[in-house]
C-alpha cells in the first residue's frame, strides 16, 4: 500500500508564501537537490496537487519537453516530473487537465484511498496550503517531510492553519543541509 507524503518547505516561522502570495523558494544547492528533490522523486509513484500548484508546476516543467533553453530543461529530474502520473484536486478545473493528470472534484478521501491501493511508490503532495490542510484535516497524510528554511517571513500564508485535529507523529529522520535548511521527517502514529 502506498504512503501519502506531504513534502513541503516553509520558513522557520511556518509560512510557505511571503505576504501578497509571493513564492519564496529556499536557497538551492547540490546537497539540497540530492536530499530533498532527489530523495522524494526516487520514491515517488504519483504526485497529488491542488489546482494552483498544479498549474504552476505544469507551466514550468512542460517547458523542458519543448524548449531546450528553458530553466526546466536544465533540471536533471525534469523528465521524471513530466513522466509521473498526477492527480489534481479542484472544483473549478474542467475537462482533461493534461500533464499526465486526472481530475478529482469531490470525494478526496475516496480518491486518496484508491491511490493508496493502486500506486507503487509514494504519493507525494508538494502543495499548496489548501490541499495540504484538507489532507491534514481528513487525517490522510502518512508522512510529513518538511524542509525548514532559515528565514523569517513575518507574515504570509501558513502551511498549517488553525483548527486541524491533534495528530501524534513520530520522528523518522532529520537532516541538516549545507544551505542552513533542515529536513524533518515524521510518520503519523496510527
DAFENRA-V906267 format. One record per pair of residues at least 12 apart in sequence whose ideal C-beta (glycine too) atoms are under 8 Angstrom apart, sorted by sequence separation. I is the first residue (numbers start at 1). GAP is how many residues later the second one is. D is the distance in whole Angstrom. If there is no record, write none. Layout:
i:I gap:GAP d:D
i:I gap:GAP d:D
//
This chain:
i:60 gap:12 d:5
i:173 gap:12 d:4
i:11 gap:13 d:7
i:86 gap:13 d:6
i:88 gap:13 d:5
i:90 gap:13 d:7
i:146 gap:13 d:8
i:171 gap:13 d:7
i:172 gap:13 d:4
i:64 gap:14 d:4
i:86 gap:14 d:6
i:87 gap:14 d:6
i:88 gap:14 d:8
i:90 gap:14 d:8
i:91 gap:14 d:6
i:171 gap:14 d:7
i:172 gap:14 d:6
i:64 gap:15 d:7
i:85 gap:15 d:5
i:86 gap:15 d:4
i:87 gap:15 d:5
i:88 gap:15 d:6
i:89 gap:15 d:5
i:90 gap:15 d:7
i:91 gap:15 d:8
i:171 gap:15 d:6
i:172 gap:15 d:5
i:9 gap:16 d:8
i:84 gap:16 d:7
i:85 gap:16 d:7
i:86 gap:16 d:8
i:87 gap:16 d:8
i:88 gap:16 d:7
i:89 gap:16 d:8
i:125 gap:16 d:8
i:170 gap:16 d:6
i:9 gap:17 d:5
i:61 gap:17 d:6
i:64 gap:17 d:8
i:65 gap:17 d:6
i:82 gap:17 d:7
i:83 gap:17 d:7
i:85 gap:17 d:8
i:87 gap:17 d:6
i:169 gap:17 d:4
i:170 gap:17 d:5
i:64 gap:18 d:6
i:82 gap:18 d:7
i:169 gap:18 d:7
i:89 gap:19 d:6
i:169 gap:19 d:6
i:170 gap:19 d:6
i:61 gap:20 d:4
i:62 gap:20 d:7
i:168 gap:20 d:8
i:169 gap:20 d:6
i:61 gap:21 d:5
i:122 gap:21 d:8
i:167 gap:21 d:6
i:168 gap:21 d:4
i:89 gap:22 d:7
i:167 gap:22 d:8
i:112 gap:23 d:7
i:57 gap:24 d:7
i:87 gap:24 d:7
i:136 gap:24 d:7
i:144 gap:25 d:6
i:108 gap:26 d:6
i:112 gap:26 d:8
i:137 gap:26 d:8
i:139 gap:26 d:6
i:9 gap:27 d:8
i:108 gap:27 d:8
i:132 gap:27 d:6
i:133 gap:27 d:7
i:137 gap:27 d:5
i:87 gap:28 d:7
i:112 gap:28 d:5
i:129 gap:28 d:5
i:132 gap:28 d:8
i:133 gap:28 d:5
i:136 gap:28 d:5
i:137 gap:28 d:7
i:139 gap:28 d:6
i:109 gap:29 d:6
i:128 gap:29 d:8
i:129 gap:29 d:7
i:136 gap:29 d:8
i:143 gap:29 d:7
i:150 gap:29 d:8
i:108 gap:30 d:7
i:129 gap:30 d:6
i:147 gap:30 d:8
i:149 gap:30 d:8
i:150 gap:30 d:4
i:109 gap:31 d:6
i:133 gap:31 d:7
i:136 gap:31 d:7
i:149 gap:31 d:8
i:150 gap:31 d:6
i:54 gap:32 d:7
i:108 gap:32 d:7
i:129 gap:32 d:7
i:149 gap:32 d:5
i:7 gap:33 d:5
i:148 gap:33 d:6
i:47 gap:34 d:8
i:54 gap:34 d:4
i:147 gap:34 d:5
i:148 gap:34 d:5
i:5 gap:35 d:7
i:147 gap:35 d:7
i:148 gap:35 d:8
i:41 gap:36 d:5
i:44 gap:36 d:8
i:54 gap:36 d:8
i:147 gap:36 d:5
i:148 gap:36 d:7
i:47 gap:37 d:5
i:49 gap:37 d:6
i:51 gap:37 d:6
i:62 gap:37 d:6
i:146 gap:37 d:7
i:147 gap:37 d:8
i:5 gap:38 d:8
i:46 gap:38 d:7
i:47 gap:38 d:7
i:48 gap:38 d:7
i:49 gap:38 d:7
i:50 gap:38 d:7
i:51 gap:38 d:7
i:61 gap:38 d:8
i:145 gap:38 d:7
i:146 gap:38 d:5
i:38 gap:39 d:7
i:41 gap:39 d:5
i:45 gap:39 d:8
i:46 gap:39 d:5
i:47 gap:39 d:4
i:48 gap:39 d:5
i:49 gap:39 d:5
i:50 gap:39 d:6
i:51 gap:39 d:4
i:58 gap:39 d:8
i:145 gap:39 d:8
i:146 gap:39 d:8
i:37 gap:40 d:6
i:41 gap:40 d:8
i:44 gap:40 d:6
i:45 gap:40 d:8
i:46 gap:40 d:7
i:47 gap:40 d:7
i:49 gap:40 d:7
i:50 gap:40 d:7
i:58 gap:40 d:7
i:144 gap:40 d:8
i:145 gap:40 d:5
i:146 gap:40 d:8
i:46 gap:41 d:7
i:48 gap:41 d:7
i:51 gap:41 d:6
i:58 gap:41 d:4
i:144 gap:41 d:7
i:145 gap:41 d:8
i:51 gap:42 d:6
i:89 gap:42 d:6
i:143 gap:42 d:7
i:144 gap:42 d:4
i:2 gap:43 d:6
i:33 gap:43 d:8
i:41 gap:43 d:8
i:54 gap:43 d:7
i:58 gap:43 d:8
i:143 gap:43 d:7
i:2 gap:44 d:7
i:4 gap:44 d:7
i:143 gap:44 d:5
i:144 gap:44 d:7
i:54 gap:45 d:8
i:89 gap:45 d:8
i:142 gap:45 d:7
i:143 gap:45 d:7
i:142 gap:46 d:6
i:54 gap:47 d:7
i:141 gap:47 d:6
i:139 gap:49 d:8
i:49 gap:52 d:8
i:48 gap:64 d:8
i:48 gap:67 d:7
i:46 gap:69 d:6
i:57 gap:69 d:7
i:46 gap:73 d:4
i:53 gap:73 d:6
i:45 gap:74 d:4
i:53 gap:74 d:5
i:45 gap:75 d:5
i:46 gap:75 d:7
i:48 gap:75 d:6
i:53 gap:75 d:5
i:45 gap:76 d:3
i:46 gap:76 d:8
i:47 gap:76 d:8
i:48 gap:76 d:7
i:49 gap:76 d:8
i:52 gap:76 d:6
i:44 gap:77 d:6
i:45 gap:77 d:6
i:46 gap:77 d:5
i:47 gap:77 d:5
i:48 gap:77 d:5
i:49 gap:77 d:7
i:50 gap:77 d:7
i:43 gap:78 d:6
i:44 gap:78 d:5
i:45 gap:78 d:7
i:46 gap:78 d:7
i:47 gap:78 d:8
i:49 gap:78 d:8
i:50 gap:78 d:5
i:52 gap:78 d:8
i:53 gap:78 d:7
i:43 gap:79 d:5
i:47 gap:79 d:7
i:44 gap:80 d:5
i:50 gap:80 d:5
i:43 gap:81 d:8
i:50 gap:81 d:3
i:40 gap:82 d:8
i:49 gap:82 d:7
i:50 gap:82 d:8
i:48 gap:83 d:7
i:40 gap:84 d:6
i:40 gap:105 d:7
i:4 gap:108 d:6
i:4 gap:111 d:8
i:16 gap:111 d:7
i:36 gap:111 d:6
i:4 gap:112 d:7
i:16 gap:112 d:7
i:17 gap:112 d:8
i:2 gap:113 d:6
i:3 gap:113 d:8
i:16 gap:113 d:6
i:2 gap:114 d:5
i:1 gap:115 d:5
i:2 gap:115 d:8
i:32 gap:115 d:8
i:1 gap:116 d:7
i:2 gap:116 d:8
i:2 gap:117 d:4
i:5 gap:117 d:5
i:7 gap:117 d:5
i:8 gap:117 d:8
i:2 gap:118 d:7
i:4 gap:118 d:8
i:5 gap:118 d:7
i:7 gap:118 d:7
i:8 gap:118 d:7
i:2 gap:119 d:7
i:3 gap:119 d:5
i:4 gap:119 d:5
i:5 gap:119 d:5
i:6 gap:119 d:5
i:7 gap:119 d:6
i:8 gap:119 d:5
i:2 gap:120 d:6
i:3 gap:120 d:7
i:5 gap:120 d:7
i:2 gap:121 d:5
i:4 gap:121 d:7
i:26 gap:121 d:6
i:27 gap:122 d:7
i:26 gap:123 d:4
i:8 gap:124 d:6
i:24 gap:125 d:8
i:26 gap:125 d:8
i:6 gap:126 d:6
i:24 gap:127 d:7
i:6 gap:129 d:7
i:24 gap:129 d:7
i:6 gap:130 d:7
i:4 gap:131 d:7
i:19 gap:134 d:7
i:22 gap:134 d:8
i:6 gap:135 d:5
i:18 gap:135 d:5
i:19 gap:135 d:8
i:21 gap:135 d:8
i:4 gap:136 d:6
i:5 gap:136 d:8
i:10 gap:136 d:7
i:12 gap:136 d:6
i:17 gap:136 d:8
i:19 gap:136 d:5
i:20 gap:136 d:8
i:21 gap:136 d:7
i:4 gap:137 d:5
i:5 gap:137 d:7
i:6 gap:137 d:7
i:9 gap:137 d:7
i:10 gap:137 d:8
i:11 gap:137 d:8
i:12 gap:137 d:7
i:18 gap:137 d:8
i:19 gap:137 d:5
i:4 gap:138 d:5
i:5 gap:138 d:4
i:6 gap:138 d:5
i:7 gap:138 d:5
i:8 gap:138 d:6
i:9 gap:138 d:4
i:10 gap:138 d:6
i:11 gap:138 d:6
i:12 gap:138 d:6
i:15 gap:138 d:4
i:18 gap:138 d:5
i:3 gap:139 d:4
i:4 gap:139 d:7
i:5 gap:139 d:8
i:6 gap:139 d:7
i:7 gap:139 d:8
i:8 gap:139 d:8
i:9 gap:139 d:8
i:10 gap:139 d:7
i:12 gap:139 d:6
i:13 gap:139 d:5
i:17 gap:139 d:5
i:3 gap:140 d:6
i:5 gap:140 d:6
i:6 gap:140 d:8
i:9 gap:140 d:6
i:11 gap:140 d:5
i:12 gap:140 d:6
i:13 gap:140 d:6
i:15 gap:140 d:7
i:16 gap:140 d:7
i:17 gap:140 d:4
i:35 gap:140 d:5
i:11 gap:141 d:6
i:13 gap:141 d:7
i:15 gap:141 d:4
i:16 gap:141 d:6
i:36 gap:141 d:7
i:11 gap:142 d:5
i:15 gap:142 d:6
i:16 gap:142 d:7
i:35 gap:142 d:6
i:15 gap:143 d:6
i:16 gap:143 d:5
i:14 gap:144 d:5
i:15 gap:144 d:7
i:11 gap:145 d:8
i:14 gap:145 d:6
i:32 gap:145 d:5
i:14 gap:146 d:7
i:31 gap:146 d:5
i:32 gap:146 d:8
i:31 gap:147 d:4
i:32 gap:147 d:6
i:36 gap:147 d:6
i:29 gap:148 d:7
i:31 gap:148 d:7
i:35 gap:148 d:6
i:10 gap:149 d:5
i:29 gap:149 d:5
i:32 gap:149 d:7
i:29 gap:150 d:5
i:8 gap:151 d:6
i:28 gap:151 d:7
i:27 gap:152 d:4
i:26 gap:153 d:7
i:27 gap:153 d:7
i:27 gap:154 d:7
i:26 gap:155 d:5
i:9 gap:172 d:7
//
